Amino acid sequence: MSLDKAIQSGKEKREMYRRDKAIDASCRNHGDDPWAKHSRLHSNDLRRQIADEQLKEYMKEYGNGEESCKE
């Protein structure tokens, strides 16, 4: 069944995009919009920041005595 026939017969269940998603594709799921991307990846950014701090502390204590590490 084609999309047009499905719409005419009432079997099409997809909904139209609303608000920002209707205007710009980058605001949709997995888009490249900086605001939405930051919100979506916030927990990963926090975990990465904590891991970097732990690595720096480890390098201070057990490394070559250098405070910096490769990034």
PyMOL Python script that loads the backbone (N, CA, C, O; Angstrom):
from pymol import cmd

cmd.read_pdbstr("""\
ATOM      1  N   MET A   1       0.855  -1.169   0.000  1.00  0.00           N
ATOM      2  CA  MET A   1       0.000   0.000   0.000  1.00  0.00           C
ATOM      3  C   MET A   1       0.905   1.237   0.000  1.00  0.00           C
ATOM      4  O   MET A   1       1.826   1.344   0.810  1.00  0.00           O
ATOM      5  N   SER A   2       0.631   2.165  -0.914  1.00  0.00           N
ATOM      6  CA  SER A   2       1.446   3.373  -0.985  1.00  0.00           C
ATOM      7  C   SER A   2       1.042   4.337   0.133  1.00  0.00           C
ATOM      8  O   SER A   2       0.004   4.175   0.774  1.00  0.00           O
ATOM      9  N   LEU A   3       1.878   5.326   0.343  1.00  0.00           N
ATOM     10  CA  LEU A   3       1.628   6.297   1.410  1.00  0.00           C
ATOM     11  C   LEU A   3       0.335   7.063   1.167  1.00  0.00           C
ATOM     12  O   LEU A   3      -0.418   7.323   2.105  1.00  0.00           O
ATOM     13  N   ASP A   4       0.073   7.427  -0.092  1.00  0.00           N
ATOM     14  CA  ASP A   4      -1.150   8.171  -0.396  1.00  0.00           C
ATOM     15  C   ASP A   4      -2.397   7.346  -0.080  1.00  0.00           C
ATOM     16  O   ASP A   4      -3.361   7.863   0.484  1.00  0.00           O
ATOM     17  N   LYS A   5      -2.375   6.069  -0.441  1.00  0.00           N
ATOM     18  CA  LYS A   5      -3.522   5.202  -0.159  1.00  0.00           C
ATOM     19  C   LYS A   5      -3.704   5.018   1.344  1.00  0.00           C
ATOM     20  O   LYS A   5      -4.831   4.975   1.838  1.00  0.00           O
ATOM     21  N   ALA A   6      -2.589   4.908   2.068  1.00  0.00           N
ATOM     22  CA  ALA A   6      -2.677   4.725   3.513  1.00  0.00           C
ATOM     23  C   ALA A   6      -3.275   5.961   4.178  1.00  0.00           C
ATOM     24  O   ALA A   6      -4.049   5.848   5.128  1.00  0.00           O
ATOM     25  N   ILE A   7      -2.915   7.135   3.676  1.00  0.00           N
ATOM     26  CA  ILE A   7      -3.469   8.372   4.235  1.00  0.00           C
ATOM     27  C   ILE A   7      -4.958   8.460   3.928  1.00  0.00           C
ATOM     28  O   ILE A   7      -5.743   8.822   4.805  1.00  0.00           O
ATOM     29  N   GLN A   8      -5.357   8.140   2.717  1.00  0.00           N
ATOM     30  CA  GLN A   8      -6.766   8.207   2.325  1.00  0.00           C
ATOM     31  C   GLN A   8      -7.620   7.219   3.110  1.00  0.00           C
ATOM     32  O   GLN A   8      -8.751   7.532   3.481  1.00  0.00           O
ATOM     33  N   SER A   9      -7.087   6.036   3.362  1.00  0.00           N
ATOM     34  CA  SER A   9      -7.884   5.033   4.058  1.00  0.00           C
ATOM     35  C   SER A   9      -7.814   5.175   5.578  1.00  0.00           C
ATOM     36  O   SER A   9      -8.511   4.461   6.299  1.00  0.00           O
ATOM     37  N   GLY A  10      -6.990   6.079   6.061  1.00  0.00           N
ATOM     38  CA  GLY A  10      -6.929   6.313   7.508  1.00  0.00           C
ATOM     39  C   GLY A  10      -6.031   5.352   8.251  1.00  0.00           C
ATOM     40  O   GLY A  10      -6.111   5.266   9.476  1.00  0.00           O
ATOM     41  N   LYS A  11      -5.172   4.619   7.545  1.00  0.00           N
ATOM     42  CA  LYS A  11      -4.296   3.661   8.202  1.00  0.00           C
ATOM     43  C   LYS A  11      -2.914   4.236   8.512  1.00  0.00           C
ATOM     44  O   LYS A  11      -2.080   3.557   9.110  1.00  0.00           O
ATOM     45  N   GLU A  12      -2.674   5.459   8.115  1.00  0.00           N
ATOM     46  CA  GLU A  12      -1.376   6.097   8.361  1.00  0.00           C
ATOM     47  C   GLU A  12      -1.355   6.631   9.794  1.00  0.00           C
ATOM     48  O   GLU A  12      -2.215   7.426  10.173  1.00  0.00           O
ATOM     49  N   LYS A  13      -0.389   6.203  10.579  1.00  0.00           N
ATOM     50  CA  LYS A  13      -0.328   6.571  11.998  1.00  0.00           C
ATOM     51  C   LYS A  13       0.747   7.599  12.308  1.00  0.00           C
ATOM     52  O   LYS A  13       0.825   8.086  13.436  1.00  0.00           O
ATOM     53  N   ARG A  14       1.584   7.940  11.320  1.00  0.00           N
ATOM     54  CA  ARG A  14       2.639   8.914  11.576  1.00  0.00           C
ATOM     55  C   ARG A  14       2.047  10.293  11.801  1.00  0.00           C
ATOM     56  O   ARG A  14       1.047  10.657  11.184  1.00  0.00           O
ATOM     57  N   GLU A  15       2.662  11.050  12.677  1.00  0.00           N
ATOM     58  CA  GLU A  15       2.204  12.405  12.942  1.00  0.00           C
ATOM     59  C   GLU A  15       3.160  13.404  12.308  1.00  0.00           C
ATOM     60  O   GLU A  15       4.337  13.110  12.103  1.00  0.00           O
ATOM     61  N   MET A  16       2.653  14.559  12.007  1.00  0.00           N
ATOM     62  CA  MET A  16       3.465  15.615  11.428  1.00  0.00           C
ATOM     63  C   MET A  16       4.407  16.169  12.501  1.00  0.00           C
ATOM     64  O   MET A  16       4.093  16.143  13.690  1.00  0.00           O
ATOM     65  N   TYR A  17       5.567  16.669  12.061  1.00  0.00           N
ATOM     66  CA  TYR A  17       6.469  17.326  12.992  1.00  0.00           C
ATOM     67  C   TYR A  17       5.846  18.630  13.456  1.00  0.00           C
ATOM     68  O   TYR A  17       5.177  19.317  12.684  1.00  0.00           O
ATOM     69  N   ARG A  18       6.067  18.966  14.711  1.00  0.00           N
ATOM     70  CA  ARG A  18       5.513  20.192  15.269  1.00  0.00           C
ATOM     71  C   ARG A  18       6.624  21.098  15.764  1.00  0.00           C
ATOM     72  O   ARG A  18       7.751  20.654  15.981  1.00  0.00           O
ATOM     73  N   ARG A  19       6.303  22.353  15.937  1.00  0.00           N
ATOM     74  CA  ARG A  19       7.179  23.384  16.499  1.00  0.00           C
ATOM     75  C   ARG A  19       8.522  23.441  15.766  1.00  0.00           C
ATOM     76  O   ARG A  19       8.544  23.501  14.537  1.00  0.00           O
ATOM     77  N   ASP A  20       9.616  23.423  16.480  1.00  0.00           N
ATOM     78  CA  ASP A  20      10.933  23.585  15.870  1.00  0.00           C
ATOM     79  C   ASP A  20      11.286  22.442  14.927  1.00  0.00           C
ATOM     80  O   ASP A  20      11.977  22.650  13.930  1.00  0.00           O
ATOM     81  N   LYS A  21      10.823  21.257  15.232  1.00  0.00           N
ATOM     82  CA  LYS A  21      11.153  20.098  14.400  1.00  0.00           C
ATOM     83  C   LYS A  21      10.549  20.220  12.998  1.00  0.00           C
ATOM     84  O   LYS A  21      11.093  19.665  12.044  1.00  0.00           O
ATOM     85  N   ALA A  22       9.440  20.935  12.863  1.00  0.00           N
ATOM     86  CA  ALA A  22       8.812  21.112  11.566  1.00  0.00           C
ATOM     87  C   ALA A  22       9.602  22.087  10.698  1.00  0.00           C
ATOM     88  O   ALA A  22       9.568  21.995   9.471  1.00  0.00           O
ATOM     89  N   ILE A  23      10.305  23.009  11.322  1.00  0.00           N
ATOM     90  CA  ILE A  23      11.007  24.053  10.582  1.00  0.00           C
ATOM     91  C   ILE A  23      12.401  23.609  10.164  1.00  0.00           C
ATOM     92  O   ILE A  23      12.797  23.804   9.015  1.00  0.00           O
ATOM     93  N   ASP A  24      13.147  23.015  11.087  1.00  0.00           N
ATOM     94  CA  ASP A  24      14.554  22.719  10.829  1.00  0.00           C
ATOM     95  C   ASP A  24      14.850  21.258  11.147  1.00  0.00           C
ATOM     96  O   ASP A  24      14.554  20.789  12.246  1.00  0.00           O
ATOM     97  N   ALA A  25      15.434  20.537  10.192  1.00  0.00           N
ATOM     98  CA  ALA A  25      15.740  19.115  10.390  1.00  0.00           C
ATOM     99  C   ALA A  25      16.818  18.910  11.433  1.00  0.00           C
ATOM    100  O   ALA A  25      16.892  17.836  12.030  1.00  0.00           O
ATOM    101  N   SER A  26      17.667  19.918  11.674  1.00  0.00           N
ATOM    102  CA  SER A  26      18.738  19.749  12.657  1.00  0.00           C
ATOM    103  C   SER A  26      18.197  19.720  14.082  1.00  0.00           C
ATOM    104  O   SER A  26      18.912  19.318  15.000  1.00  0.00           O
ATOM    105  N   CYS A  27      16.956  20.136  14.283  1.00  0.00           N
ATOM    106  CA  CYS A  27      16.349  20.114  15.615  1.00  0.00           C
ATOM    107  C   CYS A  27      15.682  18.773  15.912  1.00  0.00           C
ATOM    108  O   CYS A  27      15.224  18.541  17.031  1.00  0.00           O
ATOM    109  N   ARG A  28      15.624  17.897  14.924  1.00  0.00           N
ATOM    110  CA  ARG A  28      14.986  16.598  15.135  1.00  0.00           C
ATOM    111  C   ARG A  28      15.924  15.658  15.887  1.00  0.00           C
ATOM    112  O   ARG A  28      17.054  16.029  16.207  1.00  0.00           O
ATOM    113  N   ASN A  29      15.458  14.442  16.170  1.00  0.00           N
ATOM    114  CA  ASN A  29      16.243  13.468  16.916  1.00  0.00           C
ATOM    115  C   ASN A  29      17.589  13.231  16.250  1.00  0.00           C
ATOM    116  O   ASN A  29      17.668  13.090  15.030  1.00  0.00           O
ATOM    117  N   HIS A  30      18.633  13.186  17.044  1.00  0.00           N
ATOM    118  CA  HIS A  30      20.003  12.972  16.599  1.00  0.00           C
ATOM    119  C   HIS A  30      20.482  14.071  15.656  1.00  0.00           C
ATOM    120  O   HIS A  30      21.373  13.846  14.837  1.00  0.00           O
ATOM    121  N   GLY A  31      19.895  15.248  15.772  1.00  0.00           N
ATOM    122  CA  GLY A  31      20.268  16.368  14.916  1.00  0.00           C
ATOM    123  C   GLY A  31      21.566  17.001  15.367  1.00  0.00           C
ATOM    124  O   GLY A  31      22.173  16.585  16.354  1.00  0.00           O
ATOM    125  N   ASP A  32      21.977  18.010  14.630  1.00  0.00           N
ATOM    126  CA  ASP A  32      23.249  18.654  14.895  1.00  0.00           C
ATOM    127  C   ASP A  32      23.066  20.032  15.526  1.00  0.00           C
ATOM    128  O   ASP A  32      23.997  20.837  15.542  1.00  0.00           O
ATOM    129  N   ASP A  33      21.891  20.301  16.037  1.00  0.00           N
ATOM    130  CA  ASP A  33      21.609  21.564  16.702  1.00  0.00           C
ATOM    131  C   ASP A  33      22.426  21.634  17.991  1.00  0.00           C
ATOM    132  O   ASP A  33      22.316  20.734  18.824  1.00  0.00           O
ATOM    133  N   PRO A  34      23.246  22.681  18.184  1.00  0.00           N
ATOM    134  CA  PRO A  34      24.131  22.726  19.361  1.00  0.00           C
ATOM    135  C   PRO A  34      23.377  22.671  20.690  1.00  0.00           C
ATOM    136  O   PRO A  34      23.842  22.035  21.636  1.00  0.00           O
ATOM    137  N   TRP A  35      22.229  23.326  20.773  1.00  0.00           N
ATOM    138  CA  TRP A  35      21.470  23.348  22.033  1.00  0.00           C
ATOM    139  C   TRP A  35      20.972  21.945  22.380  1.00  0.00           C
ATOM    140  O   TRP A  35      21.156  21.478  23.504  1.00  0.00           O
ATOM    141  N   ALA A  36      20.347  21.281  21.424  1.00  0.00           N
ATOM    142  CA  ALA A  36      19.819  19.940  21.660  1.00  0.00           C
ATOM    143  C   ALA A  36      20.948  18.931  21.856  1.00  0.00           C
ATOM    144  O   ALA A  36      20.824  18.010  22.664  1.00  0.00           O
ATOM    145  N   LYS A  37      22.037  19.097  21.130  1.00  0.00           N
ATOM    146  CA  LYS A  37      23.165  18.183  21.250  1.00  0.00           C
ATOM    147  C   LYS A  37      23.770  18.266  22.640  1.00  0.00           C
ATOM    148  O   LYS A  37      24.120  17.241  23.224  1.00  0.00           O
ATOM    149  N   HIS A  38      23.898  19.478  23.181  1.00  0.00           N
ATOM    150  CA  HIS A  38      24.446  19.641  24.532  1.00  0.00           C
ATOM    151  C   HIS A  38      23.527  18.988  25.556  1.00  0.00           C
ATOM    152  O   HIS A  38      23.995  18.324  26.481  1.00  0.00           O
ATOM    153  N   SER A  39      22.231  19.172  25.393  1.00  0.00           N
ATOM    154  CA  SER A  39      21.273  18.574  26.321  1.00  0.00           C
ATOM    155  C   SER A  39      21.324  17.053  26.257  1.00  0.00           C
ATOM    156  O   SER A  39      21.246  16.376  27.282  1.00  0.00           O
ATOM    157  N   ARG A  40      21.454  16.522  25.040  1.00  0.00           N
ATOM    158  CA  ARG A  40      21.439  15.071  24.848  1.00  0.00           C
ATOM    159  C   ARG A  40      22.711  14.417  25.383  1.00  0.00           C
ATOM    160  O   ARG A  40      22.666  13.290  25.878  1.00  0.00           O
ATOM    161  N   LEU A  41      23.851  15.119  25.287  1.00  0.00           N
ATOM    162  CA  LEU A  41      25.129  14.528  25.658  1.00  0.00           C
ATOM    163  C   LEU A  41      25.667  15.048  26.992  1.00  0.00           C
ATOM    164  O   LEU A  41      26.844  14.857  27.297  1.00  0.00           O
ATOM    165  N   HIS A  42      24.827  15.696  27.779  1.00  0.00           N
ATOM    166  CA  HIS A  42      25.282  16.312  29.026  1.00  0.00           C
ATOM    167  C   HIS A  42      25.882  15.285  29.995  1.00  0.00           C
ATOM    168  O   HIS A  42      26.943  15.528  30.570  1.00  0.00           O
ATOM    169  N   SER A  43      25.216  14.149  30.178  1.00  0.00           N
ATOM    170  CA  SER A  43      25.718  13.148  31.131  1.00  0.00           C
ATOM    171  C   SER A  43      27.054  12.571  30.655  1.00  0.00           C
ATOM    172  O   SER A  43      27.935  12.302  31.471  1.00  0.00           O
ATOM    173  N   ASN A  44      27.209  12.378  29.342  1.00  0.00           N
ATOM    174  CA  ASN A  44      28.485  11.879  28.816  1.00  0.00           C
ATOM    175  C   ASN A  44      29.598  12.894  29.030  1.00  0.00           C
ATOM    176  O   ASN A  44      30.726  12.524  29.356  1.00  0.00           O
ATOM    177  N   ASP A  45      29.281  14.184  28.845  1.00  0.00           N
ATOM    178  CA  ASP A  45      30.284  15.230  29.066  1.00  0.00           C
ATOM    179  C   ASP A  45      30.735  15.254  30.522  1.00  0.00           C
ATOM    180  O   ASP A  45      31.923  15.414  30.801  1.00  0.00           O
ATOM    181  N   LEU A  46      29.790  15.096  31.452  1.00  0.00           N
ATOM    182  CA  LEU A  46      30.147  15.078  32.873  1.00  0.00           C
ATOM    183  C   LEU A  46      31.047  13.892  33.206  1.00  0.00           C
ATOM    184  O   LEU A  46      32.040  14.040  33.917  1.00  0.00           O
ATOM    185  N   ARG A  47      30.695  12.712  32.688  1.00  0.00           N
ATOM    186  CA  ARG A  47      31.517  11.529  32.945  1.00  0.00           C
ATOM    187  C   ARG A  47      32.912  11.673  32.367  1.00  0.00           C
ATOM    188  O   ARG A  47      33.888  11.250  32.986  1.00  0.00           O
ATOM    189  N   ARG A  48      33.016  12.271  31.178  1.00  0.00           N
ATOM    190  CA  ARG A  48      34.320  12.488  30.549  1.00  0.00           C
ATOM    191  C   ARG A  48      35.160  13.466  31.373  1.00  0.00           C
ATOM    192  O   ARG A  48      36.363  13.265  31.535  1.00  0.00           O
ATOM    193  N   GLN A  49      34.535  14.515  31.890  1.00  0.00           N
ATOM    194  CA  GLN A  49      35.236  15.501  32.703  1.00  0.00           C
ATOM    195  C   GLN A  49      35.747  14.866  34.010  1.00  0.00           C
ATOM    196  O   GLN A  49      36.879  15.125  34.418  1.00  0.00           O
ATOM    197  N   ILE A  50      34.937  14.055  34.650  1.00  0.00           N
ATOM    198  CA  ILE A  50      35.346  13.380  35.882  1.00  0.00           C
ATOM    199  C   ILE A  50      36.491  12.418  35.612  1.00  0.00           C
ATOM    200  O   ILE A  50      37.434  12.342  36.400  1.00  0.00           O
ATOM    201  N   ALA A  51      36.420  11.681  34.506  1.00  0.00           N
ATOM    202  CA  ALA A  51      37.486  10.739  34.157  1.00  0.00           C
ATOM    203  C   ALA A  51      38.794  11.471  33.877  1.00  0.00           C
ATOM    204  O   ALA A  51      39.863  10.993  34.258  1.00  0.00           O
ATOM    205  N   ASP A  52      38.722  12.624  33.216  1.00  0.00           N
ATOM    206  CA  ASP A  52      39.935  13.412  32.954  1.00  0.00           C
ATOM    207  C   ASP A  52      40.575  13.894  34.252  1.00  0.00           C
ATOM    208  O   ASP A  52      41.797  13.864  34.396  1.00  0.00           O
ATOM    209  N   GLU A  53      39.745  14.336  35.193  1.00  0.00           N
ATOM    210  CA  GLU A  53      40.277  14.792  36.481  1.00  0.00           C
ATOM    211  C   GLU A  53      40.935  13.643  37.243  1.00  0.00           C
ATOM    212  O   GLU A  53      41.998  13.818  37.839  1.00  0.00           O
ATOM    213  N   GLN A  54      40.301  12.467  37.222  1.00  0.00           N
ATOM    214  CA  GLN A  54      40.877  11.314  37.897  1.00  0.00           C
ATOM    215  C   GLN A  54      42.196  10.909  37.250  1.00  0.00           C
ATOM    216  O   GLN A  54      43.134  10.526  37.949  1.00  0.00           O
ATOM    217  N   LEU A  55      42.278  10.987  35.942  1.00  0.00           N
ATOM    218  CA  LEU A  55      43.510  10.649  35.240  1.00  0.00           C
ATOM    219  C   LEU A  55      44.631  11.627  35.591  1.00  0.00           C
ATOM    220  O   LEU A  55      45.778  11.218  35.766  1.00  0.00           O
ATOM    221  N   LYS A  56      44.308  12.902  35.694  1.00  0.00           N
ATOM    222  CA  LYS A  56      45.307  13.900  36.067  1.00  0.00           C
ATOM    223  C   LYS A  56      45.826  13.657  37.480  1.00  0.00           C
ATOM    224  O   LYS A  56      47.026  13.763  37.736  1.00  0.00           O
ATOM    225  N   GLU A  57      44.905  13.327  38.402  1.00  0.00           N
ATOM    226  CA  GLU A  57      45.323  13.022  39.775  1.00  0.00           C
ATOM    227  C   GLU A  57      46.225  11.793  39.811  1.00  0.00           C
ATOM    228  O   GLU A  57      47.221  11.767  40.533  1.00  0.00           O
ATOM    229  N   TYR A  58      45.873  10.782  39.032  1.00  0.00           N
ATOM    230  CA  TYR A  58      46.673   9.564  38.974  1.00  0.00           C
ATOM    231  C   TYR A  58      48.065   9.855  38.425  1.00  0.00           C
ATOM    232  O   TYR A  58      49.066   9.358  38.942  1.00  0.00           O
ATOM    233  N   MET A  59      48.116  10.667  37.369  1.00  0.00           N
ATOM    234  CA  MET A  59      49.403  11.009  36.768  1.00  0.00           C
ATOM    235  C   MET A  59      50.267  11.828  37.725  1.00  0.00           C
ATOM    236  O   MET A  59      51.491  11.701  37.715  1.00  0.00           O
ATOM    237  N   LYS A  60      49.643  12.661  38.544  1.00  0.00           N
ATOM    238  CA  LYS A  60      50.391  13.420  39.539  1.00  0.00           C
ATOM    239  C   LYS A  60      51.033  12.475  40.551  1.00  0.00           C
ATOM    240  O   LYS A  60      52.205  12.619  40.899  1.00  0.00           O
ATOM    241  N   GLU A  61      50.249  11.507  41.015  1.00  0.00           N
ATOM    242  CA  GLU A  61      50.704  10.621  42.087  1.00  0.00           C
ATOM    243  C   GLU A  61      51.645   9.529  41.588  1.00  0.00           C
ATOM    244  O   GLU A  61      52.697   9.299  42.184  1.00  0.00           O
ATOM    245  N   TYR A  62      51.276   8.856  40.502  1.00  0.00           N
ATOM    246  CA  TYR A  62      52.030   7.683  40.063  1.00  0.00           C
ATOM    247  C   TYR A  62      52.796   7.889  38.766  1.00  0.00           C
ATOM    248  O   TYR A  62      53.608   7.046  38.385  1.00  0.00           O
ATOM    249  N   GLY A  63      52.550   8.988  38.093  1.00  0.00           N
ATOM    250  CA  GLY A  63      53.199   9.241  36.807  1.00  0.00           C
ATOM    251  C   GLY A  63      54.639   9.686  36.981  1.00  0.00           C
ATOM    252  O   GLY A  63      55.276   9.384  37.991  1.00  0.00           O
ATOM    253  N   ASN A  64      55.133  10.385  36.020  1.00  0.00           N
ATOM    254  CA  ASN A  64      56.508  10.846  36.030  1.00  0.00           C
ATOM    255  C   ASN A  64      56.680  12.129  36.828  1.00  0.00           C
ATOM    256  O   ASN A  64      57.711  12.792  36.724  1.00  0.00           O
ATOM    257  N   GLY A  65      55.697  12.474  37.607  1.00  0.00           N
ATOM    258  CA  GLY A  65      55.760  13.701  38.361  1.00  0.00           C
ATOM    259  C   GLY A  65      55.271  14.898  37.576  1.00  0.00           C
ATOM    260  O   GLY A  65      55.350  16.029  38.056  1.00  0.00           O
ATOM    261  N   GLU A  66      54.770  14.668  36.387  1.00  0.00           N
ATOM    262  CA  GLU A  66      54.268  15.752  35.563  1.00  0.00           C
ATOM    263  C   GLU A  66      52.780  15.939  35.822  1.00  0.00           C
ATOM    264  O   GLU A  66      52.037  14.979  36.027  1.00  0.00           O
ATOM    265  N   GLU A  67      52.376  17.182  35.808  1.00  0.00           N
ATOM    266  CA  GLU A  67      50.947  17.464  36.044  1.00  0.00           C
ATOM    267  C   GLU A  67      50.123  17.291  34.800  1.00  0.00           C
ATOM    268  O   GLU A  67      48.933  16.990  34.890  1.00  0.00           O
ATOM    269  N   SER A  68      50.713  17.471  33.646  1.00  0.00           N
ATOM    270  CA  SER A  68      49.941  17.384  32.412  1.00  0.00           C
ATOM    271  C   SER A  68      49.946  15.954  31.889  1.00  0.00           C
ATOM    272  O   SER A  68      50.871  15.184  32.146  1.00  0.00           O
ATOM    273  N   CYS A  69      48.916  15.626  31.164  1.00  0.00           N
ATOM    274  CA  CYS A  69      48.856  14.319  30.530  1.00  0.00           C
ATOM    275  C   CYS A  69      48.458  14.522  29.073  1.00  0.00           C
ATOM    276  O   CYS A  69      48.014  15.605  28.691  1.00  0.00           O
ATOM    277  N   LYS A  70      48.614  13.503  28.279  1.00  0.00           N
ATOM    278  CA  LYS A  70      48.285  13.605  26.859  1.00  0.00           C
ATOM    279  C   LYS A  70      46.781  13.712  26.697  1.00  0.00           C
ATOM    280  O   LYS A  70      46.027  12.959  27.314  1.00  0.00           O
ATOM    281  N   GLU A  71      46.342  14.656  25.860  1.00  0.00           N
ATOM    282  CA  GLU A  71      44.905  14.822  25.607  1.00  0.00           C
ATOM    283  C   GLU A  71      44.621  14.735  24.153  1.00  0.00           C
ATOM    284  O   GLU A  71      43.466  14.850  23.741  1.00  0.00           O
TER     285      GLU A  71
END
""", "prot")
cmd.dss("prot")
cmd.show_as("cartoon", "prot")
cmd.util.cbc("prot")
cmd.orient("prot")
